[in-house]
Structure formats: C-alpha cells, structure tokens
Amino acid sequence: MPKQTALTPELQTYWSEVANTFFWKKKWESLQTGDFNDVDFKWFNGARLNITENCLDRHLEKRRNKKAIIFEPNNPNEAASFLTFGELHLSVCRFANLLKKKGIKKGDVVCFYMGMTPELMIGLLACARIGAIHTVVFGGFSPQSLRGRLDDSKAKLIVTHDGAYRGDKVTPLKSMVDEAVIDLTTLETIIVVKRTNNPIEMKAGRDFDYAELIKDCDLYCPAQEMEAEDPLFILYTSGSTGKPKGLLHTIAGYMVHVGKSFKDVFQIKENDIFWCTADIGWITGHSYLTYGPLLNGTTTVMFEGIPNYPTPARFWEVIEKHKISILYTAPTAIRSLEKFGPEIPESFPMKSLRVLGSVGEPINEEAWQWYHKHVGKNQCPIVDTWWQTETGGIMISPLAGITKLKPAHATLPLKGVEPILVDDKGNIINELVATGNLCIKTPWPSLARTIYGDHERFIQTYFSTYKGLYFTGDGAKRDEDGYFRITGRVDDVINVSGHRIGTAEVEEAINENPHVTESAVVGMPHPIKGQGIYAFVTCNDHLDNTEELEKAIRDTVTKIIGPIAKPDAIQIVEGLPKTRSGKIMRRILRKIVENDLDNIGDTSTLLNPDCVDKIIKGKKN
Ligand code: PRX
C-alpha cells in the first residue's frame, strides 16, 4: 500500500506552493510520504531536478552580471575579488568537468578539506552539477579525524589546499591529508589548490595540481538530472555517543526548505549583500553561505580570515568595505569582540546594515544587547535562528522586521515546523508556559534522511527517545507568547564556540594517554566560548609534575580530534563519583563545575562518596 503523508492539507498546499517557485525538470508524483514512526520520510518523490540549475542557470537571464560571491581574503592588504553569477556558472561547469576527468561519477563521494576560498564553494556546486555527493571536513580537524571521515564516507577524491591562512597562521592542509590517507585504499585522487605556497609533496599518479588540470577543462557541463531523494551531501557531526555521524541530506527537500527559510528569515531584497561568517565546514556554511543565498540570487560574502585579525575591527571594516546589509554570525564571535569595548564598532557607522543574525548556540542577553546597540545601532532586528546539522535549515527564528523581538529568544517556528515540548517521561506538555525537551512533531523537507551507512543509529538517536517524534537533544522554555528560548543541550554534547563536541569522543581521546586510567568530560560555563571543556582524569601512577601530564593530554586530544576539542581545564582526581554499578555520575561533576553545589543531591549512595568533597576542593578556577 502506498505510504500516507504526515501533513495536514494546509501544509501540503503550503509546501507545494513553495516548491513551485523552484525549477524542476519534472514535478513530483507525491509531495510527502512517511513519518517519524516508520522513519522513511520522502519529499517530492518522483521529481527530477538539479540544484545547481536553481542556484545558477535560472539566474543567468536577469542576474548574469550580478555579483554572486565576494571573496574577502585573510590579509586585508590582498585585494578582494568577486565572481558574477555568469562567472560562477562557468567556474562550476569547469570544476565539474575536472571531476569527471578524474573519474568521478554520479553517486561518488568527494571530500573537501580546505580553507575558505571560492574554490571550495565552486567545488561543492561542481559535485552537485554531476550528481556526486560532497562531504566537507572542517580544516580545524586533525588528520586522524579526517581519516575517520574519509574511511566512513569512502570518498574517492579529496580537494585540499597546500595550506590555509587563518590570521597569522598557515595550516599545512596538504601534508595533513598525506598523513590521513596513509594506506587508505578507497581514496584515489588528491587535488591541490595552491594558496599559501608552503612546500608540499606531490605523489605521482595520485596528487594533481588544480591549476594545471582546470585550464584544459571545458566551460560548459550539462546538469545531471537527479531524483528528488538522491543524496546531495554528507556532513559529519558529533553526538552524545560513539564516533561522529555522517548526516545525509537529499536534494529537493533540502533545496526547498533552505531556499525558502533564507528568504523569509532575513526578508531578502534584491540588492542585499549577505555575510555569513561561518566556515563551510559546518552546516551553517552549507545552508546559508552557499545554497540559501545562491538559490535566491543573493550576493554572498566569503571571508577567509578570523574576527580579530589583524585587529578586532576587522568585522566592522569588512562590513563598511563591502556595504554588507545582513550579518549572520555566532554569539562566540560577538562575545570575543565585545571584550575589546564598544568604541571599536561605534567608530564605524555601518549604515548599510539592515539585519543581524545569530546562530549556533544560545545567545546571552548581554551579548544580544551589545550586538543590537553597538553593531546594529538600535536599528537592525536580530534574528536568533535555532536549528541543527540534522534539520538542514532554520527551524525557529524571528522573521526580520516582522516578528516582535525578545532578546535571547529564538521566538517562533517557521511555517511548516511544529515544535513541541516533552517532559522526561515522554508526555507532551500542553501548557503554554513550560520548560521541557524540544521535539518536532511532523517531517519538514530539509530533515536529514539517515546517518550514512547506519540507518539503525539514525532511528535510535533521533526517533526512539520519544516514540513518533524527532528529538533534538535540546532543552527549551516556552513563554506566554508561545516564544521559544533554547536553553542548550540536554544530552552529552558540549557546544564549544557553537561547535558540537561529544563528551564521549573527548574522553576516548584522553584515555589514549598512557598515564590515564579513566576520564569524565563535562561542559563548563565559559565567558567567550559559551561552554568550555572540563576534564576530570584519574591516573594509573603518581605524577609529581601534573602540568606536563596536562600538556600531554591536550596534545593527545589535538592529535586525535583537533585543537577545537582541547580541554580548557583538566583536574587530576583520585576517583570519579560512581554509582554502585560503576556508572560515572557526570551530573554531579556538572554541578561542581557550574558551582551549583546546593543541587548536587544525595551522594551517600555512591560507591565512593568521599571523592566528591576532594573533587570540590581541587576544582580549577
Ligand atoms: O544546541 C543547539 C545549538 O547548536 C546545536 C546544533 O549544532 P550544529 O548541528 O553544529 O548546528 C549549528 C548551526 C545550526 C543545537 O542542537 N544551537 C544552534 N542554534 C542555536 C542553538 N542554541 C540556541 N540558540 C540558537 N539560535
């Protein structure tokens, strides 16, 4: 029997009207089928399309000479550059032909491990042009992390830079790739885009210079006709258990929700210059630096550098220089600039700005006010957008200039999104004013379809905690206006500077150190990063020099995961609080780290109650 839709007739009409604003080679046979019980939801099944025709070709008639990408290099003395929609179209076709020449076909996985230069965005679109699946690995991850992702995705080709600029540093990406791919039989080809000219080794037959290859590639490449539910990309993210999971997004649903949410949330106008400061290695860089703007024919700014290089005025200089009208950034970036004082943004009028956005973590009220006053000059609405790698696009957010704002509130769901709060027992909370676990009731188009290669884990992680619902892993409050305020993760995931890090992953890395017996990692309040990483560690031998051990632990984590997962505080303890069955009580450790000692609860039933006082006495900071 054909599957039924989980949507009301009103939502069916809504989504088909939205979808009709895009370009399809063939329209869908069924709008939506499946639900959160069967975890086999499909959107626009039977339709055929290519997302790059929606991002590029269909704009050529009216926007051929409009800027598609503005590239602002790391070094402010290096000239900025741009590509028009016409030029971007040619560049994407050319890159697509390069991939074909290297044997990449529809359904193959191509990995990108790069700095933020236009070739990265062009490369993603080139994959989409020919039906290859892209997977971007953030350049801050270690070779070992990269290897895990290459191994899991079975990528055949990787595109990298010789090195990437970040502030005054150069990250030697090509040599990191060399280390990652030793004895990896699935990866066949490495394409190197030269950027920093640091010395690199090139292995004949495997490694190729991008500039050499691209010059002979044709400037036209037909768009491969794809099925609506064919994969578009895999993006890895951390969870509360196990290794990072590759969320798989499919073409049509992702396109429809991302295109529409971009337009509505930011209330896009034809002449907007949109700057999303995220790296393309994260979902924000996929959805709202690349696809969202291009689907809407909007000029998108790509910034290679970091907020405080060469000075903490860089963001404001870039806004003035490119007459940016919408800035979409993370609370961490705002807080890191806030500490240099309001005088810096105050000395820039930034008259072009009309909307500000925030994403990635809860924004505290103080940072919200600072952003509103000193950056937006009390004139620009702030859209606090809540969403996740899994959701593909924005779920809860004000619509700029339309929704009445409340500082630090993500406010209301977008049309077609049905959030609900659930208590710990799984009961739906019907009272308006409530606190609970945030779930979503019905499918929306851009929800990830599976965890690549592990559908069972997908079901277990998101659809088993509360039967028939998608569980986000976040806690939220709802107020008398029905506004949502996201309070943060309720699982073992830490949000460091807006980057998700699983405590289990960090513990596993720490435990690799030969002196360590076991460890427990919890999130700690951090004035800039939002959350920092606090690690409690027990050792198998007595060490006088704990500083050296702490350094060794940090080095181990950097090697295994990357510098973003380095613990901010390490406390060597004699024992970790455990239940009689031997389970580490992370809840107690969390309370200690948060200085919430009154709520530690009864410790007398622990296996080793004495350790709690000792841990409190030895607490760092
Ligand atoms: O905890 C929420 C937080 O970031 C998590 C998703 O992380 P990631 O998949 O890396 O995607 C980040 C960019 C969309 C969420 O589970 N989060 C994201 N946006 C907000 C937020 N927390 C509060 N307010 C937000 N606006």
Residues whose N, C-alpha, C, O or C-beta is under 5 A from the ligand:
A	BS01	PRX	T284 S358 V359 G360 E361 P362 I363 D384 T385 W386 W387 Q388 T389 E390 T472 D474 I486 G488 R489 G498 R500
